[in-house]
Structure formats: C-alpha cells, structure tokens
Amino acid sequence: MAPDQLLPRKTRLEMSYAFSRTFNSRNLEFYWYPLWCQTLCDLVADVPYLIVAPQFPVWIVDHNDQLEGADDGGDPEEVEELEKTTRGEQASAGDMQALDNDAEEEDHELEVGDLSFASTAPEKDTKGVLVDFTVVHLTAVPQPQQEEESRYGGWRITAVNACLLVEVKRFASRSLEGNDLDEDIKLRIEEARNDVIAQAGYLFLQDETKDSVMVIAAAGPYWSGATIHRDDVKRTMDQLSNNDPNYRPPSEQLFDLIPKWNTILRLDGASSTVASEARLRTICKKMKEIGDQKTIAK
C-alpha cells in the first residue's frame, strides 16, 4: 500500500498541523485557516454556484465606485486600479511580514498568541473589513466566445450574494486543562462572535436589500453558528456609519439584539462529530435556498 493511502483525510492532517507545537509553536490563528478552508470547500464541493472566498472584503462603498463600464475589457482605468490594488496588497504584505518578524523576538505563547498574519478587525478610520472566509453564491450569464477576449471563460459574473461569514480565532492556550480550557475556548469564540457581528453590520450597510446572513465564530476547531438579522445590529451599523460624512443618525436610541448562537461544537470531537457535521449540512442546505433568492447586483 502506498504511503499516502495510509494518511487520514485532509481535515485531520490540517488539525494536527495547527495543534503541532513544532510547526505552530506560538499558537497563531493562521495555522487554523487550512482546516477551515478545507472544511468549507468540502461542504460546498457539490454545489457549483457556491464558492469559498478567503479574505472576503465587506466594504461601505460609494455608489460612484462600484460600477464598471459595459465595455470594461481592456479599460485603462481598470488596469490602473488593478495596479494600485496590487501595490497596496504588496505594501500590506510587507507590513504584516514586519509584524511577524517583530513577534519572533517573543518566546512565550501567551504573549504572542494573539498575533495574526492579517488583521480582520475594523480600524478606526476604515470603511470595511476582510472576513476570514465567506461562502458566496455567484450568478453568471454565458458570454459569446471571442478570439481576442476570453478572460471570462465563457461566463460573466453578474451578481454575488454573501451567504455565510466565518471568523476564525486562534485556539486556547495549550497549557490549560479542564474548566480553565473550556473558559478560554468560550472567550476566544466570544471574540470571534463580536468580530463577525461587526462584519455583518458592514455587509448590511453595503447591501440595503439584505435582511440576514449566516455566520460562524470559531476558535481553532471549536465553533458556534447563528443567523444575524439586520434588526439585530442596528446600533452596530449606526456606529460603523459615523465615519461617513453623509450619514445622518436617527433621533431615537438604537440597540443591538443578541443573536441566537447555537451550542459550541468541535469539528472532530469524539462526542460532537455527528452533531457538527449535521449542523454544517443544515447550513449548506440553507445556503442553497438563499441562492434561489434575490442576489446582490454588482
């Protein structure tokens, strides 16, 4: 039997990789990304119009900036914007590398464990955030094949609908056990919940027609899910809109409602594997249903 036939499925390897004290000695959240990317890709593998988008941007976009010309092929302005984006990404990558190099000087897991390779929390003056993973429904129309222009591969995307937002935090300190470990896991998941609530707020501000979105808050392999409705995050959306000079806050006081988070489960926990897989299948079923509803025109 070939050596690769003796290996477990990829998700088990990815979990072992993230737990490894050799390769993830500082307990960074980055090492949990392969596990969640694989889990989500496997979940929607048989649904052609659902894709997993890592580092998905949810922005408050000016209406003048979100439309492109009908004859966008070869548009010099589009090429220039792409070059600007690429330069910005390269600069950000350099900043993140510098952050990681500085962190190398720290030796203790508890002192550096909160470091990420990319910040997904909203900064003071930003207009959006990057979601760790988003499952999106794509709507496409066939394009007539042209010898000189084939970048669309015969299809052009006409609409995108974000169905599921996933925020991943690092696992709890590996020096903890028992109740202390359980409490630290809950703390990490609570951090992820707070972040994904803000991300949902940005999404609702971006798309005024969207009423709800499913979310997952994870800490390592542990996770909890909920459906966040627009009315749940009125205060959050108000706070996120304060940087918009055109925003006029309402006269009445706004409040957030607590989403109905389900029980925390582990992806491969001995007692929760079946429940976790069943819950993920339910999420996938709901995403298929969302795909049949109105999508966001871009």
C-alpha positions as CSV (number, residue, x, y, z in Angstrom):
1,M,0.0,0.0,0.0
2,A,1.3,3.5,-1.0
3,P,2.3,5.7,2.0
4,D,-0.4,8.4,1.0
5,Q,-3.1,5.7,1.3
6,L,-2.3,5.4,5.0
7,L,-2.9,9.0,5.7
8,P,-6.2,10.2,7.2
9,R,-8.4,12.7,5.4
10,K,-7.1,16.2,4.9
11,T,-9.0,17.8,7.6
12,R,-7.5,15.5,10.2
13,L,-4.0,16.3,8.9
14,E,-4.8,20.1,8.9
15,M,-6.0,19.9,12.5
16,S,-2.8,18.0,13.6
17,Y,-0.8,20.7,11.8
18,A,-2.5,23.5,13.6
19,F,-2.1,21.8,17.0
20,S,1.6,21.0,16.4
21,R,3.9,22.6,18.9
22,T,6.7,22.1,16.4
23,F,5.1,24.0,13.4
24,N,2.7,26.3,15.3
25,S,4.9,26.9,18.4
26,R,3.3,30.3,19.0
27,N,-0.3,29.1,18.6
28,L,-1.2,31.5,15.8
29,E,-4.6,31.6,14.2
30,F,-3.1,31.4,10.7
31,Y,-2.4,27.7,11.1
32,W,-6.1,27.1,11.5
33,Y,-7.0,28.6,8.2
34,P,-6.2,25.4,6.1
35,L,-8.6,23.3,8.3
36,W,-11.5,25.8,7.9
37,C,-10.8,26.4,4.2
38,Q,-10.9,22.6,3.6
39,T,-14.0,22.1,5.7
40,L,-15.9,24.8,3.9
41,C,-14.7,23.7,0.4
42,D,-15.7,20.2,1.2
43,L,-19.1,21.4,2.4
44,V,-20.0,23.2,-0.9
45,A,-18.0,20.9,-3.3
46,D,-21.1,19.6,-5.0
47,V,-22.9,23.0,-5.3
48,P,-21.4,24.6,-8.4
49,Y,-22.6,28.1,-7.7
50,L,-21.3,28.3,-4.1
51,I,-17.7,29.1,-3.7
52,V,-15.4,29.8,-0.7
53,A,-13.8,33.2,-0.7
54,P,-10.9,33.7,1.7
55,Q,-10.2,37.3,3.0
56,F,-13.5,38.5,1.5
57,P,-13.9,42.3,1.7
58,V,-17.1,43.8,3.0
59,W,-16.9,47.5,2.4
60,I,-19.1,50.5,2.7
61,V,-18.7,51.6,-1.0
62,D,-19.6,54.9,-2.6
63,H,-22.1,54.3,-5.3
64,N,-19.8,56.0,-7.8
65,D,-17.1,53.5,-7.2
66,Q,-18.9,50.2,-7.5
67,L,-20.0,50.2,-11.2
68,E,-17.7,49.5,-14.2
69,G,-18.3,50.3,-17.8
70,A,-20.2,47.9,-20.0
71,D,-17.2,47.7,-22.3
72,D,-14.8,47.1,-19.4
73,G,-12.4,44.9,-21.3
74,G,-9.0,46.5,-21.6
75,D,-10.2,49.7,-19.9
76,P,-7.0,51.6,-19.0
77,E,-8.7,52.9,-15.8
78,E,-9.4,49.3,-14.8
79,V,-5.8,48.3,-15.4
80,E,-4.6,51.3,-13.4
81,E,-6.9,50.4,-10.5
82,L,-5.7,46.8,-10.5
83,E,-2.1,48.0,-10.4
84,K,-2.9,50.3,-7.4
85,T,-4.6,47.4,-5.6
86,T,-1.6,45.2,-6.2
87,R,0.8,47.8,-4.9
88,G,-1.4,48.2,-1.8
89,E,-1.5,44.5,-1.2
90,Q,2.3,44.3,-1.6
91,A,2.7,47.1,0.9
92,S,0.3,45.4,3.3
93,A,2.2,42.2,3.0
94,G,5.4,44.0,3.8
95,D,3.8,45.5,6.9
96,M,2.5,42.1,8.0
97,Q,5.9,40.5,7.5
98,A,7.5,43.2,9.6
99,L,4.9,42.5,12.3
100,D,5.7,38.8,12.2
101,N,9.4,39.4,12.3
102,D,9.0,41.6,15.4
103,A,7.0,38.8,17.0
104,E,9.8,36.4,16.5
105,E,11.6,38.1,19.4
106,E,8.9,36.9,21.8
107,D,9.3,33.4,23.3
108,H,6.1,32.8,25.3
109,E,2.9,31.6,23.7
110,L,0.7,33.7,25.9
111,E,2.5,36.9,25.0
112,V,2.3,36.4,21.2
113,G,-0.7,34.2,20.8
114,D,-3.0,36.9,19.6
115,L,-0.9,37.8,16.6
116,S,-2.4,37.2,13.2
117,F,-0.9,37.3,9.7
118,A,-3.7,39.7,8.8
119,S,-5.9,41.9,10.9
120,T,-9.6,41.4,10.2
121,A,-10.9,43.8,12.8
122,P,-12.1,47.2,11.7
123,E,-9.6,50.0,12.3
124,K,-10.8,53.5,13.4
125,D,-11.0,55.2,10.0
126,T,-11.6,52.2,7.8
127,K,-14.7,51.7,5.6
128,G,-14.6,47.9,5.7
129,V,-13.1,44.7,6.9
130,L,-11.8,41.4,5.5
131,V,-13.7,38.3,6.5
132,D,-11.6,35.3,7.1
133,F,-13.8,33.1,4.9
134,T,-17.1,33.8,3.1
135,V,-19.3,31.4,1.2
136,V,-20.8,33.3,-1.7
137,H,-23.4,32.5,-4.3
138,L,-22.4,33.5,-7.8
139,T,-24.8,34.3,-10.6
140,A,-23.4,34.1,-14.1
141,V,-24.5,34.5,-17.7
142,P,-22.9,32.9,-20.7
143,Q,-20.7,35.1,-22.8
144,P,-20.2,34.8,-26.6
145,Q,-16.7,33.5,-27.2
146,Q,-14.4,35.9,-28.8
147,E,-11.0,35.0,-30.1
148,E,-9.3,38.1,-28.6
149,E,-11.1,38.2,-25.3
150,S,-11.5,35.0,-23.2
151,R,-10.8,36.2,-19.7
152,Y,-14.4,35.4,-18.6
153,G,-14.0,31.8,-19.7
154,G,-17.3,31.9,-21.4
155,W,-19.2,33.2,-18.4
156,R,-19.5,36.6,-16.8
157,I,-20.4,37.1,-13.1
158,T,-23.5,39.3,-12.8
159,A,-24.3,39.0,-9.0
160,V,-22.7,37.9,-5.8
161,N,-24.6,37.0,-2.6
162,A,-22.7,36.5,0.7
163,C,-24.4,33.6,2.4
164,L,-22.0,32.7,5.2
165,L,-19.4,34.7,7.1
166,V,-16.7,32.8,9.0
167,E,-14.4,34.4,11.6
168,V,-11.6,32.2,12.9
169,K,-9.6,32.9,16.1
170,R,-6.6,31.0,17.5
171,F,-7.1,28.1,19.8
172,A,-7.0,28.5,23.5
173,S,-3.7,28.3,25.4
174,R,-2.4,24.8,25.2
175,S,-1.2,24.9,28.8
176,L,-4.8,25.0,30.1
177,E,-6.9,22.0,31.1
178,G,-10.3,21.2,32.3
179,N,-12.6,24.1,33.2
180,D,-9.8,26.7,32.5
181,L,-9.5,25.3,29.0
182,D,-13.3,25.4,28.4
183,E,-13.5,29.0,29.6
184,D,-10.6,30.1,27.4
185,I,-12.3,28.5,24.4
186,K,-15.5,30.3,25.2
187,L,-13.5,33.6,25.4
188,R,-11.9,33.1,22.0
189,I,-15.3,32.3,20.4
190,E,-16.8,35.3,22.0
191,E,-14.1,37.4,20.4
192,A,-14.9,35.8,17.0
193,R,-18.6,36.5,17.6
194,N,-18.0,40.2,18.3
195,D,-15.9,40.5,15.1
196,V,-18.4,38.7,12.9
197,I,-21.3,40.8,14.2
198,A,-19.4,43.9,13.0
199,Q,-18.7,42.2,9.7
200,A,-22.4,41.5,9.3
201,G,-23.1,45.2,10.0
202,Y,-20.7,46.2,7.2
203,L,-22.4,43.8,4.9
204,F,-25.9,45.2,5.7
205,L,-24.6,48.7,5.1
206,Q,-23.2,47.6,1.8
207,D,-26.4,45.9,0.6
208,E,-29.6,47.7,1.8
209,T,-31.7,44.8,0.5
210,K,-30.1,42.1,2.5
211,D,-32.0,41.1,5.7
212,S,-29.9,38.4,7.2
213,V,-26.7,36.4,6.9
214,M,-25.5,33.2,8.5
215,V,-22.2,33.3,10.5
216,I,-19.7,31.0,12.2
217,A,-17.5,32.1,15.1
218,A,-14.6,29.7,15.6
219,A,-11.6,29.2,17.9
220,G,-9.4,26.5,16.4
221,P,-11.6,23.5,15.7
222,Y,-14.4,24.7,18.0
223,W,-17.3,26.7,16.6
224,S,-20.7,28.2,17.0
225,G,-23.1,29.5,14.5
226,A,-26.1,31.9,14.2
227,T,-28.2,33.8,11.8
228,I,-27.7,37.6,12.2
229,H,-30.7,39.7,11.0
230,R,-30.5,43.4,10.1
231,D,-32.6,44.4,13.1
232,D,-30.1,42.6,15.4
233,V,-27.3,45.1,14.6
234,K,-28.9,48.5,14.3
235,R,-26.6,50.0,16.9
236,T,-23.6,48.4,15.3
237,M,-24.5,49.8,11.9
238,D,-25.0,53.2,13.4
239,Q,-21.6,53.2,14.9
240,L,-19.9,51.9,11.7
241,S,-21.6,54.7,9.8
242,N,-20.2,57.5,12.0
243,N,-17.2,58.0,9.7
244,D,-19.5,58.7,6.7
245,P,-19.8,62.5,6.4
246,N,-23.2,62.0,4.6
247,Y,-24.6,59.8,7.4
248,R,-27.4,61.3,9.4
249,P,-28.0,59.3,12.6
250,P,-31.6,58.7,13.7
251,S,-33.1,60.7,16.5
252,E,-34.1,57.6,18.5
253,Q,-31.6,55.5,20.5
254,L,-30.6,52.3,18.8
255,F,-29.9,48.9,20.3
256,D,-28.4,45.6,19.2
257,L,-30.1,42.3,19.8
258,I,-28.1,39.2,20.9
259,P,-28.1,36.6,18.0
260,K,-29.3,33.1,18.9
261,W,-25.9,31.4,19.0
262,N,-26.1,27.6,19.0
263,T,-24.0,25.2,21.1
264,I,-20.2,25.2,20.7
265,L,-19.1,22.1,18.9
266,R,-15.8,20.7,17.8
267,L,-15.3,19.7,14.2
268,D,-13.9,16.2,15.0
269,G,-14.8,15.9,18.7
270,A,-15.5,12.4,19.7
271,S,-18.9,13.3,21.2
272,S,-19.8,16.1,18.7
273,T,-18.6,15.0,15.3
274,V,-22.0,13.8,14.2
275,A,-23.7,16.9,15.5
276,S,-21.1,19.2,13.9
277,E,-21.4,17.5,10.5
278,A,-25.2,17.6,10.7
279,R,-25.1,21.3,11.6
280,L,-22.8,22.0,8.7
281,R,-25.1,20.2,6.3
282,T,-28.0,22.2,7.6
283,I,-26.0,25.4,6.8
284,C,-25.3,24.2,3.3
285,K,-29.0,23.4,2.7
286,K,-29.9,26.9,3.8
287,M,-27.2,28.4,1.5
288,K,-28.7,26.6,-1.4
289,E,-32.1,28.1,-0.5
290,I,-30.5,31.6,-0.2
291,G,-29.1,31.1,-3.7
292,D,-32.6,31.0,-5.1
293,Q,-33.5,34.3,-3.6
294,K,-32.6,37.8,-4.9
295,T,-28.8,38.3,-5.1
296,I,-26.7,41.5,-4.9
297,A,-26.2,43.1,-8.3
298,K,-22.7,44.4,-8.8
